[in-house]
């Protein structure tokens, strides 16, 4: 079961965010189903994401493991759970240092690195992110997400030159 302490709608605004602020943690237990469905959703048919024997014998790991698009989706969920529905992911990059397997519990953590407002008035939050299992960092990442400046603002309405992540 996922556990989190995120707020409910309508979400966070730039005025509520400060550099150094910690995002609430998100924990999620990983099952074989989590891994297989993530691979299928991203059309990743490679057997190391659904065939344990192949993963162990050919890849030398202990089990099937989460693929890159599945990892990205979990990061996006973590970020947008924090921002609320008006948070608009602009950039995401991450490095998978070690695999995540069935039976692991992923613990997502994040910290606000920087806040900025661009010339078009879009409010940007730069985040440093991690996924850990049993205290060991498995994936590190960075994201840039647009958040509303106030409750009437909506980064999703920005178009063209007004949307430049």
N, C-alpha and C positions, 0 to 999 in steps of 0.2 A: 504494500500500500504506500502511495506517495504521501509524504508529510511536508507541510509548508506552513509558513506564517504570513503569507502574502495577504494584502488587503483585497477587499472585494471591489467591484466596479465603482467609480469610473476610472480609477487608475491614478498614477502619480503625475505631478507636474514638475517642471524644471525648478520652480521655487522651493520644492521639497527635497531637492537633491544637493549633496555637498561632496566635494572631493574627499576621498578617504572613507566615504560611507560604505559600510558592508551591506551587501544584499542578503536577505534572509536565506538560510540554507534550504535546499530541496533534496530530499532523499527518495530514492526509488529502487526497489529490489528488482534485480534482473533475472528473468527466467529465459529458458530456451525459446519460449513463445515471443518474448520481447525481441530477441535477436532475429529469429526467423521472420517475423512479421515486418520488422524494420528492413531487412534485406529484400523481402518480396516487394514492399512498398516502393523501394528505390530500384527495382528491377535488377538487383544484383544477384545473379544466379550462381555466383562462385560457391563451390561446395563448402568452403571453410566457414560459411555463415549458416549452414543448415545440416551438414554431415559431420558428426563428431569423429567418426573413424578417419575421414579425410583430414580434418583439422589436426588430429593427433599424429597420424602417420606421415602426412605430407608436409604439414606446417610446423610440427614439433611443439605444439601448444597443448594445453590440457583439455580444451573443449572448443566448441564453436565460439565465435566472438563477435561483438558489435562491429558493424561496418562504418565507414566514414559518413555516408549520408544520414544514417541513423543517429550517429553522434551529433551531427550538425542539427538535426531536428530536436534532439534533447536540449541542446544549448539554446535554440530558438524558443522552445517552450519555457525554459528557465527565465530567459530575458523578458519575454512578453508576459509571463505570469507576474513579474515584478512591475513592469511598466503599466500593465492594463491594456485594454483594447486599442488605445491610440498610440502605443509605442510602435515605431516603424523601424525595423532592423535595416540598417544601411550597409554595414560590412560585418563580416565574421570570418575570422581565421583561427585555426587551432592546430595543435600538434599532438597526435596520439602517441604517447611515449610507451605505454603498455596497454595490453588488451583488457577488455572488460568481458567477463564470462558469466554464464548462468550461475546463480547462487551468490554473485556479488551484489552489494548494495552500493549504487552510485550516490555520491554526496556532491552536490553542486554547490560551489561557493563563488562569490564575486565581490569585487570592490570597485568603486567609482574612481577612475584614475584622473579624469579631467572632464570639465564641462565647458562648452563653447556655444556661442550664438553666431551663426553665419550672417552674411550680408542680406540674405533674404528673410532673416528673422527666425530661422529654424534653430531650435535648441537641440544640441547634440550632447550625448553622454558617452564617454569612452570608458569601457569596462575591461578589467582583467578578470579572467574566469579560470576555474579549475574543476575537474571531476576527480574525486578521490575515491578509493576503495580501501576501507580499513586504515585510513590515515595516510595511505600512499597515493601520491598524485599520479594519475594515469593519463590525464589530458590537460594541457594548458591552452588558453585561448585569449583572444582579444576581440571585442565587438564595439561597434559604433552604432548607437541607436538614437533615433529622433524621438523626443518626448514633447508633449504640449507645453507651451510656456505658461498657460493658464487653462482653466476648465473649458473655455470657449475655443481654444486652439486645437487643431487636428493636423498632425503631420501627414496624414493620409490624403489630405486635400491638396497638397503641394504637387505641382507638375513642372515638367521641363527644367528650366534653370533654377526654379525655386526648390527643386529636389536634387541636391548634389551631395551624396554621402561621401 
